[in-house]
Amino acid sequence: MTDASRLPFDALNAALKAAGEDTRLRVLVLLSEAELTVSDLTQILRQSQPRISRHLKLLVEAGLIERFREGAWAFFRMAEQGGGAELSRTLIAQLDPKDPIIARDRDRLAAVRAQRAAAAQDYFRAHAAQWDRIRKLHVPDEAVEQAIRDALADRPFRSLLDLGTGTGRILEMFGATVERGLGIDLSLDMLLLARARIERAGLRHCSVRQGDIYDLAVPANSFDVVVIHQVLHFLDDGGRAIREAARVLAPGGRLLVVDFAPHDLEFLREEHAHRRLGFSEETVAQWMSAAGLDMTMHRSLVPEPGSDGKVAVSLWLARDPRVELANVREVA
């Protein structure tokens, strides 16, 4: 435990009291596996909602877990930072994973996850035709995803923020190589899909939240890489979104924007709520520069001749210059 996360006596005593009860300890173990609602925990632990709510309140007050809202729902997760977070991880690490109580709770958690996955699949099936139509307009997803990997391949990164995470595919792509991944989306339906995807992939260190891309509930200097994939064309103010993304970049961090190049497919505006019909290289580059970033790469993927594709996909990569400036001062 680092000095910054050490707890004063009263706080440590309160945290140990909060964790030192059988239901609350079971809650901690479950939240180390997944983000859950009161309803989920009621189903898994077979206790009343008021009782579960009281246990959760004590754990939140002790700093062992955190509460966040998505629309009308409240989700709970393990605390991510501070002494309470380290204490939770330490306590859970001492438990035998084969303990029958823990094993039974995990079996019930698996059933809850299966229900979530089924709900997500129902939503996907209902909208699959719409998404497939848009996919056919541009180069194959596989080519775009490879271009994204190539753009970020020059050095590893430990933390990833995916803005407008949609189905959570970007988190899934990089989840195995990062220590922390977070996806933000305004749509509760899309978060349903994303949460099911990352749970299916076993990415416990990745999570998704409902949030406003213009006003992120994320501290400054938080992430090594921020990705905005096929999101800007839905927004009224793409420059503002890029400024907010730049705010949360760690010194030397990178921002990758992926979106359509300029096109004239008006039906996307009329039928699919696209505010902008693609972006020129200069437009996004100017937004990045205004946000204090140095653009390092622009690339355009053009559909193959003879394919159904009609729209090119562009990638813009920019870097936060602060580390470079610090290095210059050190050398001087």
Buried (B, 14 or more C-beta within 10 A) or exposed (E): EEEEEEBEEEBBEBBBEBBEEEBBBBBBBBBBBBBBBBEBBBBBBEBEEEEBEEBBEBBBEBBBBBEBEBEEEBBBBBBEEBBBBBBBBEBBEEBEEEEEEBEEBBEBBEEBBEEBBEBBBEBBEEEEEEEEEBBBBBBBEEBBBEBBEEBBEEEEBEBBBBBBBBBBBBBBBBBEEBEBBBBBBEBEBBBBBBBBBBBBBEBBBBBBBBBEBEEBEBEEEBBBBBBBBBBBBBBEEBBBBBBBBBBBBBEBBBBBBBBBBBBEBEEBEEEBEBEBBBBEBEBBBBBBEEBBBEBEBBBEBEBEEEEEBEBBBBBBBBBBBBEEEEEEEEEE
